[in-house]
Amino acid sequence: MRADLDIIQEWIPAGSRVLDLGCGNGELLTWLRDHKQVTGYGLENDPDNIAECVAKGINVIEQAWATSPATASTSWS
């Protein structure tokens, strides 16, 4: 697992529900599911990453989170 994801997984209690914005290929969600019995969804806009998530059995929604209706009017710094 990537070093940054290893740090993040330490913050997530076993059995949690997670929404992973920009989940990439689902590496973190896969690890959390397999090791901490976490359930969750990923949000991703890259078709290749979405295909990898689906192949791993990860729930993934095709959406660019920074342009979704909920964040479209919000400025980020």
C-alpha positions in Angstrom: 0.0 0.0 0.0 1.2 3.5 -0.7 2.7 5.3 2.3 0.0 8.0 2.4 -2.8 5.4 2.3 -1.1 3.5 5.1 -1.3 6.6 7.3 -5.0 7.2 6.3 -6.0 3.7 7.2 -4.8 4.2 10.7 -7.4 6.9 11.2 -10.3 4.7 10.2 -11.9 2.5 12.8 -12.9 -1.1 12.0 -16.4 -1.5 10.7 -16.7 2.2 9.6 -18.5 3.5 6.5 -16.2 5.4 4.2 -16.7 7.8 1.2 -13.5 8.0 -0.7 -13.4 11.1 -2.9 -11.1 10.5 -5.8 -10.7 6.9 -4.9 -8.4 6.1 -7.9 -8.1 2.4 -8.5 -9.8 1.5 -5.2 -6.6 0.5 -3.4 -7.5 2.1 0.0 -11.2 0.9 -0.1 -10.0 -2.6 -1.0 -7.5 -2.7 1.9 -10.1 -1.4 4.3 -12.7 -3.9 3.2 -10.3 -6.8 3.5 -8.5 -5.8 6.8 -11.0 -3.7 8.7 -14.4 -4.8 7.5 -15.1 -1.3 6.3 -18.0 -0.7 3.8 -18.0 2.3 1.5 -18.1 4.0 -1.8 -15.6 5.5 -4.1 -16.1 8.6 -6.2 -13.9 8.6 -9.4 -14.0 10.1 -12.9 -11.3 8.1 -14.7 -12.8 5.2 -16.7 -9.7 3.0 -16.2 -9.8 3.5 -12.4 -13.5 2.8 -12.3 -13.0 -0.5 -14.2 -10.3 -1.5 -11.7 -12.6 -0.7 -8.8 -15.4 -2.7 -10.3 -13.1 -5.6 -10.9 -12.1 -5.5 -7.2 -15.7 -5.5 -6.1 -15.6 -1.9 -4.9 -18.7 0.3 -5.0 -17.8 3.2 -7.2 -19.7 6.1 -8.6 -18.6 7.8 -11.7 -18.4 11.5 -10.8 -15.8 14.3 -10.7 -16.3 15.3 -7.0 -15.0 18.9 -7.6 -17.7 19.5 -10.2 -20.6 17.7 -8.6 -23.7 19.7 -7.8 -23.0 19.7 -4.1 -19.6 21.3 -4.6 -20.0 23.3 -7.8 -20.7 26.6 -5.9 -18.1 26.0 -3.2 -14.6 27.5 -3.6 -11.6 25.5 -2.5 -8.3 26.9 -1.5 
